[in-house]
């Protein structure tokens, strides 16, 4: 099959979208498919040598057996208050138009958000006859309405219409959880048009027994019991709960609260750490994937937090990453969401009510001090990932879905 993957990010960009579609593209190409990726020129927490991309509008390259087309899309964050929204619209238009210049593909899989990127699939479907699958990761616009970032009734209506239009034209939709499936079908989409394919994790056949000490030494982490949060530092992540939990655990000089990532809330976090004089919390920028994985695997706990107002039933990819390293998940999310339900069902961690920093601190200390409980919770999560969420299993599911659509 000729398969096109459309995503805003792809390595050497860093982050969940980039890693998910990279792993999927690699595995699909190894199954005798011709895989093409349409994405942006790297500029999102990118790692490695980027000289090949400087001052270029369109770059085509071959990585292993994958053909990658990249379009330059300037970023507006820090220039305008609504910079990220403008960037998402720009990316969506650029990739949508760029897709029409590519050779015809049998199947197109699109990563959303951004929601407007789904327009690329409509154009390919209408003008090229390409079968289109939307991989819906965040429920937009509901997630940004919950955060209070979208209040204008006219804009809400526009986004609602775009959501329903995208669901309507797509040949199929994949979501990561039952709650997301229920949301999509509540928009009038037939249940047989939606499939749950949980996000996958690319893990080695065996977990390393030791972590390269040079990585821990490099970031002065060797002598601490790490409680680690990694990912985007955005408005939906409840980062105050981590700051406040660190404030009431300063007496535990053996514990270090570690935040790895970047985003709109980075400066706010740095200011809070300085304001409260916290020496038991440390921030690092986005790291190369192997460094982040190594640090996470050497942590005592992995954190996943969302603000109380976030009601969409998401399962953040960071939860699966935490589980894949064999450590427990310490989660602070609405208990009605899919992530807390998963953690309870698998017995792979602890979920507390969002915003309850006292309980977060208590739970963290309890787990740090109880090695056997930690080991059991971590093993439960790791076993689930190995048996259900490896990238090979996800690739088979997508391969079967593609074949069914082309019959």
N, C-alpha and C positions, 0 to 999 in steps of 0.2 A: 504493500500500500504506500501511496504518497501521502505523508502526514505533515500538516503545518501546525506548529505550536505558536501561539501569539501571547506574549507576556511583556509587561512593562520592564521587567528586570530579568537578567540572565548573567551568570558568571562571566567576567570577574566582579560584577555587582554582587553584593552580599545581601542575605535576607531569605525569608521563607519562600517567597515566590520564585526567586532565582534558583534556590537549591532544589525545590520540588520539581520544577520543569527541567532542570539540568539532569537530574537523576532519571526522570521519566524518558527524556529524549535519548539518553545514552542507552537505556534498556530497550526502547523501541527500535533503535537503530541496530541493535544486536540481534533482532528477530527478523532480519531481512526486510525491514521497512526503509523507505527513503524518507528521512526526517529533515524537515526544514524548520528553523526557528526565526520568527520575526520579532525583534525587540528594539531597545534603544541602545545608543552608544553608552558604554558604562560611565556612570558618574554618581551612583548611589552607594556610598560606603565601599567603593571598589578597592580591590586588592591586586597587587602585582604591577607589572610594567604596562602602562597605558599609552606609551608613545605611538603605537600604531593607530590610535584613534584621534590624535590631536588634529584639530582644524579640518576634520573630515565630516561631510554631511551624511554620507551613506558608505557603510563598510560591509563587504561580503567576505566571509572567511570560512574555512573548513576546519572543524575540530573533530578529530577522529573521523567518524562517518557522518557527522552532522553538519549541514550547511546553515550558517547563521547570517542573517541580514540585519544590520543595525542602522537605525536612523537617529540622527542627532536631535535631541529635544531639550532646549534650554530649561534650566530649573529656575523657578521664581521665588522659592522660599527665602525669606529674609529680605526680599525686595518689596513684596506686597503682603498685606495681612491675609489675603485669600490666595497667596502664592501657590500653595499645594493644589488647590482646586483648579487654578489656571493651568498648572503643569499637567494635571490629569486630562483636562480637555485637549490641550495641545498634543499630548502623547496619543490620545484616542484618535484624533483627526489624522495625525501623521502616520500612525500604523495602519489605520483604516485605508487611507489612500495608497500607502506603500504596498499593502497586500494585493492591490489590483495590478501591480507591476510584476508580481511573481508568477511563475508558471502555475498552471492549474494543479491543485491537489485534490485528492479524493476526500480527505477529512481535514477539518480544522478544529483544534481544541483551543479555547480562549480562557485565559485566567482573568477572573474578575474579583475584586476591583482592579482598576476603576470601572464603574458601570458603563460609562460611555464607550469604552473599548469594545463592548459588544456590538457596536455599529460595524466594526470590521467584518464580523461574521455575516451580518445582514448583506453587506455589499458582495461578499464572496458567494453567498448563497444565491443571491438574485442574479448576478452577472456571470458567475462561473459555474453555478450548479454544484458547489461544494457542500457536502454535509457538514453541519456545524454543531459542535457540542460546547456548551458553556460550563466551565468549572467555577461554580459560585463559592467563594471563600467567605466573604463578608456580606451581610444582608443590607445592601444599600438600596434605598435611603434610610431604612429604619434605624440602622446603627448610628448614623450621624444625627438623626432626629432625637434619639435617646440622649445623646451627649449635649443637646442644646445648641449644636453648631449649625443646624438648619431649621430656621423658624419661619421664614417667609412662606406664606401659604401658596403663593404662585409657584415658587421654586420647588416646594414639596410636591405639588401636583405634576410639575414637569418631570421630576425624578420618578415619581410613581408611574407616570405614563411610560417613561423610558424603560423602567423595570418590566412592566407588563408587556411592552412591545418586544423587548429582548427575549423574554420567556416564550412569547408567542411564536416568533419566527424560528427559534432554535429547533433543530431536529431532536436534540436531547440535552438534558441538564444533569450534571453531577454535583452532588453536595457532600459535605463531610460528616453529617450527623442527622439523626432522626428529627431533631428540632428544626434544622434547616430545611429538610424535606417537607415538613408540615407547613413551614412558612411559604415555600414555593407553591405547593399545591393549594394553599389558601388564596393564592393570587389567580386561581382558575386554571392552573396547569394540570393536565391529566396525570394521575399517579404513575401510569406506565411510561411516562415521558421523563421521569426523574429517577435517578439511581444514587444510592449512597456508596461512595468510594472514599473511605477515610484517607486522610493524608498519610503519606508513607514516610518511612525513615530509612535512609541508606546506612545500614550498620554492617560491620565486618562479621564474618562467620563466628568469630570468637572475640570476646571483650579483652582488651589488654589488661594484664595483671599489674602493670606498673605504668605510671604516667611520666613522660619525659620531664625530668626535674628541671631542665633548662627553661621550659615554658613557665613553670611555676616561679622559678627564680627570676626570670625576666620581668615578671610583674609583681615581685615581692609578695608572693602568696604562699610560700612553702610552709610557713609556721602557723597558719590559721585554719580554723574550722570554717569552711566557706558555706554561706547560704547565698545562692547565686540567682540573680534575675538577668536574663539576656533577651535582647530584642529591641523593638522600636520604643522609644521613650515618648509616647504620644499622649493625647488627652484622654483616651479611653483607659489606659493603664493607670491603676491607682498606685501612683508612686509615693504619695504622702503616707500611705500605710507602712511602707518600708522605712521611710525616714523616721516615723514615729515609733515603730518597733525598735529601730536601732537606738533611739533616744532612751528607751526604758531598759535596754540591755547593755548599757555601757559598762556595767560591773563585770560582764563576762568578757574579759580581755582576750580570751581564746577564740572568740567568735568574730568573724568578719562578714558583714553584709556587703555583697559584691554586686554592682550593677554594671552590666556590659551592654553598650548600645549607644544609640544616638537618636535625636529627634527633637521635636518642638519643645519638649519639657527639660531638655538637658541643662540649660542655663538656670532654670528654676531650681533644679535639683542641686546643682553646684552651689547656688546661693543658700539653700536650706542647710546643706552640710556645713558651710562656713558659718552661717548664723548661729547654729546650735553647737558649733565646735566639736563635731562628731569625728572621732578618730577610728571608730569601729565600722565605718562605712567607706567603701572605695568605689570609684567610678573608672571604668575603662572604655575606650571607644570600641566601635565595631571591630572585631578581630577576624583574621582568616579562619576559615571553617575548622581546620584541624586544631588550631589553638583554642578556639571556643569549646570544641568537643572535649579536648583534653582537660581544660579547666573544669568544665561541667562534670566530667566523670570523676574528678578529684574533689568535688564538693560533697558536703554532707546532705544538703537539700537543694532542690530547684524550686524557684518561686514562679507563680503565675497569678497575677492580680488584675482585676478589672474594677472600675468604679461601680458603686451601687446602682447608678442610673442605667447601666448597660444591661439590657434585658434580652438582647438577641442571643439565641442559644448556640453560641460559638464554642468550638474546641480549639483554642490557640495551638498553632503548630509547636510552640515551645514546650507544651505539655508532652507531646510525643517525643520531642528531643530529650527531655528530662528522663522520661521512662526508658529511652533507648540506652542510657548510660548506667542503668541499674541503681539509681538513687530515687528516694521518695519525692513526690510532688507535694509542695505546700502551697495550697491554692486559696485564694480569697475571691470568691465569685458568688453571684446569685445562685442559691441552691436549686432553683428550678431549671437552670441551664443544663446543657448536655455535658459540659466538662465535669461539674461536681458529681453528676450521676455516674459518669464513666469512672471517676476516681473511687467512688463508693462501691460500684459493682466489681471493680477489679481489685479493690483493697490495695491500691498502689500509692496511697498518700492520705493527706488530710485536707478537707475543705472547711473554711470558716466563713462566717458572714462577711461580705465585703465591707471594708471600712473599720473593722474591729481590730485595731492594731495591738491592743492588749492581748487578745486571744492569739493573734499571729505570733507575738513574742513568746507567749507561754508554750504554744505548740512547737515553735522552733526549738526552744530550749529542751523541751521534753524529748523531741526526736534526736537532737544532737547528743543527748546524754544516754540514749537507749540504743545501743549498737544493734542488738538482735532484732528489735522492732524495725529499725531502719533497714536492715538487711532483708527482712521478709517483705516489707513493702516494696523495696527496690526490685527484688527478684520477681515479684508478681507483675510489676509493670514491664520489666524487660522481657519476660516470657510472652506477654501479650503482643509486644512489638514483634518479636521474632516469629511468632506463629501466625500473626494476622496482618501486620502493617509493614512488612518488608517491601521494598520497591519492586521486587520480582512479582509478588502477588498482585500489586496494583497494576503493573504492566500487563499481566494476563487479563485482568478485568477490563482494562481499556482496549486491549487487542480484540477481545470478544465483542465488546460494545461496538467498536469500529466495524467489525465484520458484519454484525447484525444490521447496522444502518446501511451498509452497502449491498445487502442482498436484494 
